[in-house]
Amino acid sequence: MTEADISFDESGEPKTGPRVVPIPPVLVAVLTSWLDAHDFEEEDLLFRTRTGRMPTASNWGRSWHRALKSIGEEPLRLYDCRHAAATTWLGAWVPLGEAARRLGHSVEVLVSTYVGALTGDEVASNTMIDRMLGEGNEGSVPPAV
């Protein structure tokens, strides 16, 4: 990521500098399948302005909303996608440090921002603790995550 949203239609530099955020293979497969089904060529733009050009920093939001409207979806802020990614990672038990790095946050900011996504995991947590403390694991060190 080399650019960050400051507000709805205003971009800026990420606070923590550029970072790499991998795209899960399952999402790459979905996008690739969709592109193949719609006869996209390598030089085609998935997001484009109303004149067919690549969006500039100031019109990404409009291009995003136009794309959503073209497939019958309700308006969604680009920032909502970031929140969806964060809560998905936390729900998948991605270590807090890694989720924070991907978002460009400290762990403290991550937890305070997404604390609501960290609730309701008592059963899963207890199962992992039981597994760790179960037969044959007494005194062992948990595996590195």
Buried (B, 14 or more C-beta within 10 A) or exposed (E): BEEBBEEEEEBEEBEBEEEEEEEEEEEEEEEEEEBEEEEBEEEEEEEBBEEEEEBEEEBBBBBBBBBEEEEEEEEEEBEEEBBEBBBEBBEEEBEBEEBBBBBBBBBEEBBEBBEEBEEEEEEEEEEEEEEEEEEEEEEEEEEEE
